[in-house]
Amino acid sequence: MSNFERVRRQQILREAEGYLELLLSAPEDFALAAEPRHRLARRVLKTLDQAEFTGPRKAQQLYLKGQALRAMEMYGQAIRPLEQSAEADPENIHVWLALGWCYKRVGRLDLAIQALQEAVEVDPEAAIIYYNLACYWSLASNVKQAVHFLRIALDLDPNYRDLVDSEHDFDPIRNHPGFQAVKEVIV
């Protein structure tokens, strides 16, 4: 591969990342409406189609493709490129988090939990992994596991306590005494 081709592929990845940054960086209150969001996500996909990638760049391309599909709420279609990215780059917790997100939305909490268990193996200090595990276990109505992972998340990053009251994923267990006990400790 010539130096020009290598640089061009890197530019393509950066361009796609830039579009995704525009797409995903806005706070929820200012999130793009569906049509502009989908238009930007399609731009990501079109940009990524400009070259063939190999090695670590292939894993990155697949991750970006999965994220674009996820942004278009095409969760089932996002899973395959994200799985392939995770296979090629199992040390990237962002891929595991995105996979968990998509699995949850296609009704596969078991696989969402499994993906985040993989992420814990990669980075046992990332509070977001434990917080999401707590959410998924709550949706599975497993109070013991949800409380366990929520405690770990809050120990690692107490700022997550600000999200607990408004997190709808905790609705299935919100009134359970075990969950209430964790809330009392964290409030």
Secondary structure by P-SEA (a helix, b strand, c coil): ccaaaaaaaaaaaaaaaaaaaaaccccccccccaaaaaaaaaaaaaaaacccccaaaaaaaaaaaaaaaaaacccccaaaaaaaaaaaccccaaaaaaaaaaaaaaccaaaaaaaaaaaaaaccccaaaaaaaaaaaaaaccaaaaaaaaaaaaaaccccccccccccccccccccaaaaaaaaaac
